Amino acid sequence: MQFGDAMIRPRFAGVLALTTVLAACVSIAESADAETWGSEPVRYFTELSRVYTESDHYGVLDFYAPGAEVEKWRGAVEGGLPVSALLIANSGDLGHELEAVYIGDVAALTLVFRPRQGDQEAIVSTIDAGLVTHEVVFDLAASLARSLRASPDVISIYDDLYAAYAEAWSSEDPRGRTPLYAADAVLRDALAGLEVSGREAIADTASPGVLTPVASTTHSGVEASAEGQSVYLGPRDYAQDPGRAVGVYDVKGPDGCVRRVAVQWTLTAGVITEEQRFSEVESFRRCSAGDLPEGWWTDLMLPEPSDQVVTGVIRT
């Protein structure tokens, strides 16, 4: 499928600094809650990143539900690996640094930097009852191209989609959006209160603002540099089109406030069949004029250590 040309204007080559302010929970109507909204998932994934980086296998497993699986880019393997198997297979390369947290309906999308490879990844984590039940790891398209794990033709498809999506949704004219979607496509954006089914209904949805493509970031030693567009491709079977991708954009709303949004696409036959939008915590909080929504992230607690069992008390 061919997408229309769009001018790509990368503006950002840095990464988002995460400033977490932790405070006691208060009513949503109080200003203090607005100031700390979203701090729970940021703390949650900051801690998960820490135990990964420290190769604390027990600490990592505390965050996952029994039977949870992780899908990663690889060939000829269907489904995901159990978290325990993933830890064993990658025991020498678990470290990652958390760069940003985005939240959606039942999932979070995190951008992480892998120091050993020097590349970014986008990870979509489904959350249930405070635990991760499933994860999908999306690799930076530029990294896949550089390491010859994806062909230039595949990369081009998603680069074109990334550009066409920004152009179509930056306009109020729905005609530019129609070719992107399948007839029975579904769009979800929990923070905006959207769940829309059908190509025409999706196309008629109001534009969120002006979308600006964002430059992806790679690292060499301690230096960061821009490399390509912020397009991340999902796991796939050997020699198959990935079928899943993530794009990251800056969205300037009607009020002029700019927030960062990550969009996960599922494609069939070159068109979007499912779309999930995630909003970066800090910028969504900054740009929200009214009450902030509640969801799975509200009052999210760190998991209790499962490897520490109290067997008795010694008194001295």
BELWO-V229250 format. One record per helix or strand. SS is the DSSP state (H for helix, E for strand). FROM is the first residue (numbers start at 1). LEN is the number of residues. If there is no record, write none. Layout:
BEGIN
SS:FROM:LEN ; SS:FROM:LEN
END
This chain:
BEGIN
H:31:6 ; H:39:15 ; H:57:5 ; E:64:8 ; E:74:1 ; E:81:2 ; H:83:7 ; E:97:7 ; E:107:8 ; E:119:10 ; E:131:10 ; H:141:6 ; H:152:18 ; H:175:4 ; E:181:9 ; E:194:4 ; H:199:5 ; E:210:4 ; E:215:6 ; E:223:7 ; E:231:3 ; E:236:1 ; E:244:9 ; E:258:11 ; E:271:10 ; H:281:7
END
